[in-house]
Amino acid sequence: MENYTPKFVYPLVKTDEWKKLTGELPVKMTNDYIFRALLQSDNEVLKHLLASLLRVDVSTINSAEVTNPILLGESIDEKTYILDIKVMMNNNSVINLEMQVIRQPGWNERSLIYACRTYDDLQRGAAYTEVKPVRQIAFCDFTLFEEYPEFYSTYKLINEKNHKVVYTDTFTISNVDLTRVDLATRKDKKYGLDRWCRLFKARSLFCCRAYFARHCKNGHPTTLSINITMNCRGGGKICILWLMKVM
């Protein structure tokens, strides 16, 4: 990853402005920095994404705080970059979110280590019953298990004989396969998870326009715009990303 200095501004969205967007997206939402910047910058977007992932009504999420924020606009490199987004939800559970485009060796083990580090967060002297539930959720642009493809998969510690008894409900790992939206279940679609993933994978502003044309309220989409200027070694780039706050 090149060193770059992103600059962020929040312009107001004018009526029907979104209909004029054309051209290719120079950087997609699968870019993990932009993914983090969006969720860190707008709490409503974060809450709605969590609601889709957890399959709950967004009104049940009273608070969602990113507890490991980065300073947006500063130069970053691989040595200082924090990959996961740690979210404290409703002050009683922790959600780790991550975007991963390339499958690297040891990916399964790495995601497990991330979850374990978050889980091992009890203060000295605290009772073990006070541990906060942890859920590690990764958006992956690859299939985790080729022989068992699944759009949204969830894993827990269970009894290997009867496959029914769950050791604990406080430790969960989930994976969203961005390449297999075609396998989205009725429940996935009910909570809009397939739409989030199609937006993350959008290659052009036209795709974003088409998305908002289909999913809007009273003809006017509730949207958030982020104008991101990335100063790279190869020259400046501007990427405008649009995301519905109301799914």
PEWO-V77428 format. One line per field, one symbol per residue. psi: psi as a letter, one per 40 degrees, with the letter a starting at -180 (. if undefined). A space follows every 10 residues. Layout:
BEGIN
psi->???
END
This chain:
BEGIN
psi->hihigihhig iihiheddee hiiihdhiee hddddddddd dhdddddddd dddefihdee gdihhhefii hheihiidde hhdihhhhhf eeihhhiihh dhhihedddd dddddddddg fhiheiidee hhihhhhhhh fihdhdegih dhihhihihe defdhhdiee hihihhheef deehiddddd eedddddddd eheidddddd ddddgihfeh ihihhhhhhh gideiiihhh ihhhdh.
END
